[in-house]
Amino acid sequence: MFAHAVILVEGITDKGALEGCGQRDDKLNRSGVMVVSVKGKQNLHLPYAILTELGIPTFLVFDGDASVQGQQPDAKDVDGSNLKNKIKQAADRNRSLLALLGEEPVDWPETKVTAAYAVFQDTLEVFLTERWQEWVNTKKQLVENGECTDGKSEHTYRQAALKAADPPDQLLKIIAQARLMAKQN
C-alpha cells in the first residue's frame, strides 16, 4: 500500500531472483519498489486489480508454462488428475492475464518484457537455467559452500541473482521498468 510501484510475481523463487537482480545497483525498496509473491498464477488478478485501482503502478511477471502443452493430454498427473484439464487451465490463465493487460490473448505467449508486464515462455526458473549459466553456477556454489539450501528457496535464488555476473537483459528491463514506474508515481 505504501509502495511507489509493485512487481507482482507468481512465487517466492521469482521474488528472490528479481530482488537479487534489483539489489545489484540499489535496493528496490529504496526506490519504492516492492516485489510481491501471490503464490500462483491463479492469484495474480485480484492483487493486480486492487493495486491498480489504488493508483499504484504494478508490473506483472508470469510464466507462460509452455512445457505443459507438450504433455500427453490423456495421461494422469501425479495427483491423479487429467492433464488435459491442466493444459486447458494453463492456456486459459495465459489468455486471461493477457486480456487483463490489454494484450491479444494467446494460449502460449513467447518470452517478452513490455512496459507493463513480463512473461516467460515456460517459467522464470527454466529461463534462468537456460539463459544465465553464471546464475546456475553461483547457485550451485552457494549450496556447496553451505551458504544456501538447494531446491526452491527465495533466499538461494536472491543470493545467486545478486552475486552472479551478467544478468540477462530481460531481468534488467523488468527492474528498470519498475524503477521508472516508481519514479513517475
VENGIRA-V851475 format. One record per residue. N is the residue number from 1. BURIAL is # if it has 9 or more other ideal C-beta (glycine too) atoms within 8 Angstrom, else .. Layout:
n:N burial:BURIAL
n:N burial:BURIAL
//
This chain:
n:1 burial:.
n:2 burial:.
n:3 burial:#
n:4 burial:#
n:5 burial:#
n:6 burial:#
n:7 burial:#
n:8 burial:#
n:9 burial:#
n:10 burial:#
n:11 burial:#
n:12 burial:#
n:13 burial:#
n:14 burial:#
n:15 burial:#
n:16 burial:#
n:17 burial:#
n:18 burial:#
n:19 burial:#
n:20 burial:#
n:21 burial:#
n:22 burial:#
n:23 burial:#
n:24 burial:.
n:25 burial:.
n:26 burial:.
n:27 burial:.
n:28 burial:#
n:29 burial:.
n:30 burial:.
n:31 burial:#
n:32 burial:#
n:33 burial:#
n:34 burial:#
n:35 burial:#
n:36 burial:#
n:37 burial:#
n:38 burial:#
n:39 burial:.
n:40 burial:.
n:41 burial:#
n:42 burial:.
n:43 burial:#
n:44 burial:#
n:45 burial:#
n:46 burial:.
n:47 burial:#
n:48 burial:#
n:49 burial:.
n:50 burial:.
n:51 burial:#
n:52 burial:#
n:53 burial:.
n:54 burial:.
n:55 burial:.
n:56 burial:#
n:57 burial:#
n:58 burial:#
n:59 burial:#
n:60 burial:#
n:61 burial:#
n:62 burial:#
n:63 burial:#
n:64 burial:#
n:65 burial:#
n:66 burial:#
n:67 burial:#
n:68 burial:#
n:69 burial:#
n:70 burial:.
n:71 burial:#
n:72 burial:.
n:73 burial:.
n:74 burial:.
n:75 burial:.
n:76 burial:.
n:77 burial:#
n:78 burial:.
n:79 burial:.
n:80 burial:.
n:81 burial:.
n:82 burial:#
n:83 burial:#
n:84 burial:.
n:85 burial:.
n:86 burial:#
n:87 burial:#
n:88 burial:.
n:89 burial:.
n:90 burial:#
n:91 burial:#
n:92 burial:.
n:93 burial:#
n:94 burial:#
n:95 burial:#
n:96 burial:#
n:97 burial:#
n:98 burial:#
n:99 burial:#
n:100 burial:.
n:101 burial:#
n:102 burial:.
n:103 burial:.
n:104 burial:.
n:105 burial:.
n:106 burial:.
n:107 burial:.
n:108 burial:#
n:109 burial:#
n:110 burial:.
n:111 burial:#
n:112 burial:.
n:113 burial:#
n:114 burial:.
n:115 burial:.
n:116 burial:.
n:117 burial:#
n:118 burial:#
n:119 burial:#
n:120 burial:#
n:121 burial:#
n:122 burial:#
n:123 burial:#
n:124 burial:#
n:125 burial:.
n:126 burial:#
n:127 burial:#
n:128 burial:#
n:129 burial:.
n:130 burial:.
n:131 burial:.
n:132 burial:#
n:133 burial:.
n:134 burial:#
n:135 burial:#
n:136 burial:#
n:137 burial:#
n:138 burial:#
n:139 burial:#
n:140 burial:.
n:141 burial:.
n:142 burial:#
n:143 burial:#
n:144 burial:.
n:145 burial:.
n:146 burial:.
n:147 burial:.
n:148 burial:#
n:149 burial:.
n:150 burial:.
n:151 burial:.
n:152 burial:.
n:153 burial:#
n:154 burial:#
n:155 burial:#
n:156 burial:#
n:157 burial:#
n:158 burial:#
n:159 burial:#
n:160 burial:#
n:161 burial:#
n:162 burial:#
n:163 burial:.
n:164 burial:#
n:165 burial:.
n:166 burial:.
n:167 burial:#
n:168 burial:#
n:169 burial:.
n:170 burial:#
n:171 burial:#
n:172 burial:#
n:173 burial:#
n:174 burial:#
n:175 burial:#
n:176 burial:.
n:177 burial:#
n:178 burial:#
n:179 burial:#
n:180 burial:.
n:181 burial:#
n:182 burial:#
n:183 burial:.
n:184 burial:.
n:185 burial:#
//
